Amino acid sequence: MRILDPQDGVGELCVRGHNVMAGYWNRPEATAETIVHGWLRTGDLARVDEDGYYFIVDRKKDLIIRGGYNVYPREIEEVLYEHPAVAEAAVIGLPHVTLGEEVAAVVALRHGSAAGPDELREFVRERVAAYKYPREVWLVDALPKGPTGKILKRQITAPESR
């Protein structure tokens, strides 16, 4: 394993070995993008500590770049899950005219719980760097999920009133 192109200690996790796939069936272009010089690019962003242990930070395609700063949605989601009213949370990037992307959170509350967008925004703001907290938070009944129960971020869209 190795970290490709680390920035601030985080880069794409790459693996190689006899147990790694040789390529995609009849998809040479996809194979060439995924396997570079024998290394499979996993799409996971990771860091390695001084003892050689690897830690997954987030998925590369989920990374939000806000004003030149990297925001890892998983970090913000973990903070949201610390709030007692939050049942589900997903953090996504929304297009922004000057910053490139803006951080937004979509939250489903626990049955019988109450919390508003301002409360949730402030909760996160108190726990992360100033550029990371979601400027937009909206509440939904439930987040879209696939057959395995995984939240499908690609199906989340901003409310029309935005």
Order of alpha helices (4+ residues) and beta strands (2+ residues): beta-beta-alpha-beta-beta-beta-beta-beta-alpha-beta-beta-alpha-beta
